[in-house]
Structures are given as structure tokens and as C-alpha cells.
Amino acid sequence: MTHKDLIVWKKSMHLVKLIYQQTKNFPKDEIYGLVSQMRRAAVSIPSNIAEGHGRCSYKELVRFLFIALGSSSELETQLIIAYELEFIQEANYMEVMNLNDEVRKMLVSLIKTKNNGQLIN
């Protein structure tokens, strides 16, 4: 099994696509601000899942899953900001937020599974 077989990795890859699609319509003066931050946070999620899985150590995997979890929380905050600034429509906002919430729950579950039922590192 590789990281590409993990459902959480697949869903986080879909999340990246949604973020790129949504942020392409943001104001041009946000290209180096919110757009860049949101894209980096989104890309960080599947990237850290992949890196952790590639380390072939439960301890390393859990460490990188925690980083992915942090990126998911960062993205959530940035989505709220984008919505409040009216850069993203409500239906699109809800779609992305729901997927991010699903990814976050899956990360928490995977961390607990690989970390002896603990959500602490």
C-alpha cells in the first residue's frame, strides 16, 4: 500500500483542486497574499501525508499527519477570511469547508490509529 491508496490522501488531493479552482477568481491583488497562502496550505495536506507515509515509521508518519492536520486548520481559517471578504460564494465556501472538515476528521482518525489511540504526539 502506498499513500496514493489512502482515502484521506485522495480526498485531500480533491481539496487542492477545489482550492485552485476557487482562488483563480480572487482579486488579482491577492495573488501573493491570500491566494498563495490558501494554495500552499491545501498542497501541504496531501504532501505531508505522502511524506509521512514514505518514511516507513509510525512515529514519522504520525508527525507528518499532525503537520497535515495543522495545514487543514490553517486552510479553514483562510477560507473563513475569504468568505467574509466575499471572495468566495457561499455554496462554494460550504463545499470546500465540508471537504476540509472531512479530511480533518480522517486525519484525526488515522493519527489515533497509528498513535495507539492518542491524539497527542
C-alpha positions, 0 to 999 in steps of 0.5 A, spaced: 500 500 500 502 506 498 499 513 500 496 514 493 491 508 496 489 512 502 482 515 502 484 521 506 490 522 501 485 522 495 480 526 498 485 531 500 488 531 493 480 533 491 481 539 496 487 542 492 483 542 486 477 545 489 482 550 492 485 552 485 479 552 482 476 557 487 482 562 488 483 563 480 477 568 481 480 572 487 482 579 486 488 579 482 491 583 488 491 577 492 495 573 488 501 573 493 497 574 499 491 570 500 491 566 494 498 563 495 497 562 502 490 558 501 494 554 495 500 552 499 496 550 505 491 545 501 498 542 497 501 541 504 495 536 506 496 531 501 504 532 501 505 531 508 501 525 508 505 522 502 511 524 506 509 521 512 507 515 509 514 514 505 518 514 511 516 507 513 515 509 521 509 510 525 512 515 529 514 519 522 508 518 519 504 520 525 508 527 525 507 528 518 499 527 519 499 532 525 503 537 520 497 535 515 492 536 520 495 543 522 495 545 514 487 543 514 486 548 520 490 553 517 486 552 510 479 553 514 481 559 517 483 562 510 477 560 507 473 563 513 477 570 511 475 569 504 468 568 505 467 574 509 471 578 504 466 575 499 471 572 495 468 566 495 460 564 494 457 561 499 455 554 496 462 554 494 465 556 501 460 550 504 463 545 499 470 546 500 469 547 508 465 540 508 471 537 504 476 540 509 472 538 515 472 531 512 479 530 511 480 533 518 476 528 521 480 522 517 486 525 519 484 525 526 482 518 525 488 515 522 493 519 527 489 515 533 490 509 529 497 509 528 498 513 535 495 507 539 489 511 540 492 518 542 491 524 539 497 527 542 504 526 539 
